[in-house]
């Protein structure tokens, strides 16, 4: 009886592990696709509007710098 429960628990754990691995792979692939899309978008924007992209990057850098260094006086 105890061995049957242990076997069933092991089977359930294996099934859960397999499902988790599938979910991880799907999420990983989705993230890679999203990053590829973002990279293509940014490259296109850089070719079409380099000044706007550079100004945006500089503005974001300034804001991040102010947030990080804001507590120093």
C-alpha positions as CSV (number, residue, x, y, z in Angstrom):
1,X,0.0,0.0,0.0
2,X,2.8,2.5,1.0
3,X,4.8,1.4,-2.1
4,X,1.8,2.0,-4.3
5,X,1.4,5.5,-2.9
6,X,5.1,6.2,-3.3
7,X,5.0,5.0,-6.9
8,X,2.0,7.1,-7.7
9,X,3.7,10.2,-6.0
10,X,6.8,9.6,-8.1
11,X,4.7,9.3,-11.3
12,X,2.9,12.5,-10.5
13,X,6.2,14.3,-9.7
14,X,7.6,13.1,-13.1
15,X,4.4,14.3,-14.9
16,X,4.6,17.7,-13.1
17,X,8.3,18.0,-14.0
18,X,7.6,17.2,-17.6
19,X,4.9,19.8,-17.8
20,X,7.1,22.4,-16.1
21,X,9.9,21.7,-18.6
22,X,7.4,22.2,-21.5
23,X,6.1,25.4,-20.0
24,X,9.7,26.6,-19.5
25,X,10.6,25.9,-23.1
26,X,7.5,27.6,-24.4
27,X,8.2,30.7,-22.2
28,X,11.9,30.7,-23.3
29,X,10.9,30.5,-27.0
30,X,8.4,33.3,-26.5
31,X,10.9,35.5,-24.8
32,X,13.5,34.9,-27.6
33,X,10.9,35.8,-30.2
34,X,10.0,38.9,-28.4
35,X,13.6,40.0,-28.1
36,X,14.1,39.3,-31.7
37,X,11.1,41.4,-32.6
38,X,12.3,44.2,-30.3
39,X,15.7,44.2,-31.9
40,X,14.3,44.4,-35.4
41,X,12.0,47.3,-34.3
42,X,14.9,49.2,-32.8
43,X,17.1,48.7,-35.8
44,X,14.4,49.9,-38.1
45,X,13.8,53.0,-35.8
46,X,17.5,53.7,-35.7
47,X,17.7,53.7,-39.5
48,X,14.5,55.9,-39.9
49,X,15.0,58.3,-37.0
50,X,18.5,58.2,-35.5
51,X,18.2,61.6,-33.8
52,X,15.0,60.6,-32.0
53,X,16.4,57.3,-30.9
54,X,19.6,58.9,-29.6
55,X,17.6,61.6,-27.8
56,X,15.3,59.0,-26.2
57,X,18.3,56.9,-25.1
58,X,20.0,59.9,-23.6
59,X,16.8,60.9,-21.8
60,X,16.3,57.4,-20.4
61,X,19.9,57.4,-19.3
62,X,19.5,60.8,-17.6
63,X,16.4,59.6,-15.7
64,X,18.0,56.4,-14.6
65,X,21.1,58.3,-13.5
66,X,18.9,60.7,-11.5
67,X,17.0,57.9,-9.9
68,X,20.1,56.0,-8.9
69,X,22.1,59.0,-7.7
70,X,19.1,60.9,-6.3
71,X,19.8,59.9,-2.7
72,X,23.4,61.3,-2.7
73,X,24.1,64.8,-1.3
